[in-house]
Amino acid sequence: MVFKNSADRWTVANILPVAFVLGIIGSIWITYIICHLARLHRSQDDSANFRGVWQTVISQVLVLHLMICYYRAVFTDPGSVPDEPEWKTSRSSTDPVGAGGKGSASSDCPANYEIKQNGERRFCKWCDHFKPDRAHHCRVCRNCVLRMDHHCPWICNCVGYRNYKFFFCLVITSLKASIFMAATSYESVRWSAEEQVEASYRFGIVYCLTISIVMSFVLLMFFLVHIYLMTHATSTIEFC
């Protein structure tokens, strides 16, 4: 499905958060490989070599899955109101304006349960069409999004009906990768504290552990929030 207003999507302000996220992912990934996995593979201890093998396999699979979910969350259209006649206003020359100056709904327009306080059907003045239940207009994407959860600057996209599953998989996979890297890299942090190593190595492995712990905490909170929203059949916008 093709994005609406896709030309206005990739502005400098929208690209910066995505670049920041990719920078964090890349920096953790590189420091984890260089400062932790490489040390295990260079070790003369067979048990360390074995840990290096299975930790390499698991960590790289998690990172690959993370990047696939991130790509799908960014480039999947969250869903928009169809440009079909039944979602447009019906106006005539003899009765140019309906209730509230928005015309009347087409008889083919599906029934809605969400209405405005004055009893009228929800209408988007920016997109010039009626809005189905749980759809909201995003001023960043300049589009009405089906079952809009929220606009996420970190993926430069709205989270809605068609990409929510990729967004939630991204949260889960990122959480698993962060916890795994934090748990396994602690071994190298402890080793660097006991051995004489270069300052750059010690900085790199401590950076990897610290950022992984911070991201684990943030992602865990985000994961729990969305579990709550799903179990209560609501969205971030509706909750707020």
Summary of the structure (lengths in Angstrom):
residues: 240
radius of gyration: 24.3
end to end distance: 29.1
largest distance: 88.7
contacts: 667
relative contact order: 0.14
helix: 58%
strand: 10%
